[in-house]
Structure formats: C-alpha cells, structure tokens
C-alpha cells in the first residue's frame, strides 16, 4: 500500500520543496497514518535516477531504487530502536502489511532496546564524513523520533544546528511533543491527518480488506491501524463485543473464564490494553447514542448500542469510563487475570441494572 496516495497534498508540497529542501523534516500525526511509509517513499524519490515525472515518485527500477528497496543504498541510514527493527523483520517474514509504529514493544525487550541510543547517532559521524556515492543527497530517517533518549537527542540537535551539506534528516513521530522544543524548532513540520472516510475506505478496499468501513470506524478513521486491527483479530475480540452487547443480561463469571482462556492464547504482545481500548470505544458509542447521535466506532452494532443507551445513565457511564483509565494502567501487568476480568464484567453489567 502506498501512503502517498492518502496524503497527496503533503506529497505535492514535498515535491515543490525539492529545489530548496529543508535540511530536516518532521512527519507527525497519530499512529497508523502511514508516516513512516510516506517518509520512505520520499527518501526513495530523492535517490531515484528516473522519477515518474507526473508525481515525482521513485521508478523502482533504476540502480539507485534497487539498492534502496533492498536496504543497501550507501547514502541512506535508518535509525530505529533495536526492538522495532526486530519487530519489522518479523512482520516482513510473516507478510504483514502496514507500518509498525513502535507502540507495541514485546515485554521481553529491555529499555535500551526500546530506545534510539547515542551510539547509533555517533555512528553517523563516519557516514557524514564521506561524500554522497551517487551525486545526490544523503538521507537519514529516524523512526520513531520520540524514542531518541536524552543523550541521542542532544547529539542529533548538534547535527541539526550545523547541518552537514547535501544531507536531509527525516524524523517520524507519533508523539512530537515528547521531542525537545529545540529539536522540533530545527525541523519543518509536516502534520498528517486522517483522510476523509470515503478515501480511507477506498484505500483499504483497494488493498483487499473486506468490511473496510467497519474496520476503519473501529480504528478511528486511521487506515493503516484499520489494516493492523483486521490482520491481528483473534478469538477474544468477537467474544468481547458479544459480551459488551449483552449489557444487563451478561453472565459475567463464565464470560470472564472464556475471555481469560482466549487472552492467554495470544502470543507476543499483551492484548489487555487493546481490550480496555475497545471497551472505551464501546462506551463512547453508547454515550453518543444516548444523545441521539450516530455511533462512531462500532458501526455493525448500532442496534445493540442503541438499546443499551436507553438503559444507561450518564453519571454511571462517566464513572465507569474514568475507571477504565485506571484499568488501562493495571492491564499492563495484572496480578490475576481472572479476577481482573471478573471485576471488569461485573462492573460493566452494573451500568445497566436498575437501582434497588
């Protein structure tokens, strides 16, 4: 999938800048928008020796393109955490699509593996001391930039204060406010936004995703996140949706037992934070329905959500929503998963029970 097709306005702006390109660009926006893919596509276009004249995209066929897409271009460097590099390799091996934004590091990763370190930045010194091999710019892509630790950020800042000639830094960040203000000020910010729903649905449908509208809504309008959700769907997600739809008819303890078994079967990342996130979206839809507004996330569950909204009370919903914020923190390392789930579903069912 080509992120540039979702962000044509920004792509055109990048092409207009090519004659006098800023030495540092910051691609920012929420996760799943294709920021990294867009930055890669732009880097490829800078190296390409026969770009497509109508859009400036890389041809994919010249020697420079073959080097770049094979990961061997001598004028390109990618700085990313070791954990994310391993995750990207796993995704490539399994054929997963979309951009890995780095928000879901495996629990086994150490803190150092989750950061971009000063040693990685220092390794650029030798790279920058050598001229470009193909008579074009050198490109350094940093993703995700908010993972630069303090020492690495300071070292990078010195480079941006006195930028090397013929060198472009491309920073990609889902949390740009975590970057030091001095670092942000040295970059030209390119903020990406979710595309209109029709464009997002068409993009996903062209990529072969079934029920594109449903997944896009559940992802909050973010196309690459929609693709990731669809690819990672496992047994616990439909079980959770069905349980939430039962409201006051929910048999909490047996459901907790089934969900515990399903959640424990998930390999890799802890699914509980996503479990809580999906519940927050469900409650947001109930709140919208209670105000006679269209649901935003669970398009396929309109009827059940409307029915539950008639039984809910705003004060209870608000209180439980605040409780979910606390449960999100606990979900990272629950002491007892069964007790966590039993308490969760008992409290959820109580939202719809009449007060005695």
N, C-alpha and C positions, 0 to 999 in steps of 0.2 A: 504494500500500500504506500502511496506517495503522500506524505504530509503536505507537500507544497500545493496539492490540489485543494486542500482545505483552507489554505491561508494565502490565496493568490494576491491579496492586497499587499501583504508583507513581502511576499516573493518579488512582486514588481518593484517594491521600494528597494529591496536588496540589489536588484539588477540596476536600478537607477544610480545607486551609490558606487557601483563598481569602478567608475573612473576615479573617484576620490573616496575610497573606502575608509571608514574609521578604523583605527588600529585595534579596537575592542568592541565587540557586540555582545549584548546580554539578551538571550532568548528567555523570556519569563512567562509564567502563566501556570494555571493549575495542572496537576498531573493528568497524563493521558491525552494531551492535546497534540502530541507529535512534535514537541520542541526539539528533541534530540534528532529525530529523523530529518526535520527541516534544516537544522544546523549541518548535519552530514551532507544533505543534498546540496546545500550552498557551498560547503567545502569542496565537494566533487566538482561543482560548476567552476570554481576558481582554478582547479587544476586541469580541467578538460581542455584538450587542444583542438576540439571541433565541436563547441557547444551548439545546441539547437538554437538557431537564430531567432525563432519566433518567441521563445520563452527563456532562453539562456540556460536551460538545464543541461547537465552533462550528457554526452552522447552514449557513454557506457561501453564504447568500442575502441577508442584510441588507447595507445600505450599507457598514458597517464591514468585514464579511467580504469584500465585493467589492474594497474598497480594499486590504485586507491581502493577499489572494491574487493581486492584480495587482501587488503590490510598491509600492503608492502610499500606504499608510497614514501620515498625518502624525505619528502618535505612536509609530512604530516605527523603530528603527535596527538595522542588521546590520553588525557589524564582522567582517571576514574578510580574509585576505591577498589581494592582487591576483591572484596566480596561481590561487588556489582559486576566485575569482569568475569568472575566465576559463574554468576547467575546468567549473564549474557551468553556465555559458552554453553550452558545447559539448555537455554531457550533455543539457541541455534541448532543444537544437536537434536532436540525434540521437535523442531519445526514450528515453534510458537511464533505468532505474529505480534506486531505492536511494539511499542517502545517500553523498555524496562526503565522505570523512573527511579528505582532505587529506594522505594518506600518500604519494601518488604524484605529486609535482610534476614537471612536464616539465623535462628537463635544461636547456632554454633559459631557464628562469626565473632571474632574478637572486635574490640573497639577500634583498634588500629586498622583492621581490615575494612571497617566501615568508613574510613576517612581517606581523604587525599592528603598525603603527608608531604613534609618539606623536602624529603629525599626525592620524591617524584618531581617537584618543582625544580630542585637543583639539577636534576638530570637534563633539564632543558638547556643549561649553560653550554654544554658541548654542541647540542643541536643548533643553537643560535649563533655559535661561532663559525659555522660552516655556511657558505652561501647556498642559495637555492640550486637544486640539481637540474631543474627543467626550465630555468629562466622565468619562473613565476613566483608568487608569494609562498612563504611558508605559513602553515596554518596549525594552530594549537587549539584543540577543542577540549573544554573542561566540563565534565558532566558527572554528577550534579554539582554545581559550583558551591552550593551551601555545605557540601561535605569537606571543603578545604578546612583543615584545622588552623589554629591561630598562626602558627609559625609558617605554614604553607601560604596562607593568605597574605601575610606580611611580605614574604619573598616575592609573591606574584605582584603585589602592589608596586614594589620597586621596579619590576619589569615594565609595568604599565605607565609608571611615571616617566620613564625614559624608554619608550618603546623601540625595540630593535627595528631597523629598516626592513621593508618588504615582508613584514610579519603581521598576521591577523590572529587575534585571540577571539575565540567563540566560546562564551560562557553560557551554560544552560542551567536554569534554576527553576524549581517549583516553589521555592521559598526565598525569593530575593531579599526579603527584609532580614534574613539571617546573615546576609553578606554585610561587611563593614560599609558604612556610608562612603568612605573614601574610595573603596573598591568600586562600588556602584557608580560613583561620580566619574570614574575613568572610562565608563562604557556607554555606548549608545544603546538605550534600552528598546527592545522590540517585544512588546507585550502581546501574547497570543490570547484570543478569546474563543469560547466555544462557537462553532458555526451555527447558523440557523438550523432548526430541526430538520427541515426538508433536505438541506445539503448534507447534514450528518447521516440521515437515513439512506440517501442515495449513495454516499461514500461507502457505508457498511454493506449495503446490498450489492454494490459492485465488487466488494471483497468477498462475497459469498456468505454473508451472515444472514441466517434466517431470523425472522421476527425482529428485524433491525429496529423498528420503532420501540418495541418493548425494552430491548436491551439498552438503547440509547437513553430512554427515560430513566431507567434504573441507574444508569451511570451519570445522571445529572446533565445530560447533553454532551458528554465528553466522548468522542468516537473511539479513541484507542482504549480507553477504560472500558467501554462497552464491549469491545472485542475481547479484552482480557477477562472480563466477567463471564462472557459466554464460553470462552475456552476453559475456564477454571471451574465451571459449575460442577458440583458434586452432589451426592445424595442429601447432605444436610440442608442445602438451600431450599429445595421444594418442601422438605419437611418443616422447616421454619415458617415458610409462607403459609402452609396449610394450618399450622398451629396458631399463628397470629390471626388467621381468618376466622377461627372458631370463637374467639372472644370469651364470653362468659360460659360457653359450652366446652371450653378447653379442659381436658383431663390432664392436669399439669404433671403429675408424677410419672405416669407411663410415657408421656411425650418427652420428659427430661431424660428418661432412660434410653429411649430410641435416639435422641439427639446426641447423648453422650457417646454412644457406640459409633455413630456416624462421624462425629467430630474427631474422635480418636483415630479413625481410619484415614484421616487426611495426612498426607506426607508433606514434609517440608515446613512451610510457614504455619504459624499458629493461626487458625481461622477465627478465633473468638473476636478479635477486633472488628473483622468484617461482619460477624454475626451481630454485634451491637450496632454497627453502622447501618445494616439493612433494617434493623428494628427502628432506629431513629427515623429512617426514611418512611417507614410504615406509619409511625405516629404523626409525622409531618403531613402525610396524605389524609389521615383521619382528621387532623385539625383543619386542613383545607376543606374537606367535605363538610365538616360541621359549620363552616362559614358559607356553604353553597358555592364553593369554588372548585374547579376541576382538579383532580388528583394530578400530581406531578411525576411520581416515580413508578408506582405500581399500576400501570395502565390496564393490565389484564385482570385486575382485582377490584375494579370500580364498584361492582355491586356489593361485595362483602364489606368494602371500606365504607360505603355509604350507609349500610345497615349498622355497622359498628359506631359510626359517628353519631347516630341517633341515640345510642345508649351511653355515650361517653359524656364526661363532664370536663369543661376546660381546666378547672383547678387540678383535678386528678391527672389529666394529661400532662400539664405543665410540671407537676411534681415528679411524675414518673420519667419525663424527659430529662429533668435535672439528675435523677437517679442514674439514668443511663450514662451520663457523663462520668459519674464515679465508677460505674461498672466497666466502662471502657478502660480506665486505668487498671482496675483489678484484672481485666481479661488478659493482660499480658502474661501474668503468672498466677492463675487461680490456684488456691491451696487445695481445693477439692472440686473437680469439675461437676460432679453430680449435684453437690449442694448448691453450687453456683447456678446451675440450670433450674433446679427445683425452685429456688427462691425467685429466680427471674420469672418463671412462668406463673407461679402463684401470685406474684405482684402484678403481672400483666393481666391475668384473669380478673383480679380485683378491680381493675379500671372500669369494668362493665357490669359489676354486680350492684344491685340496689342496696342502698344503706338501710340497715335494720333500725 
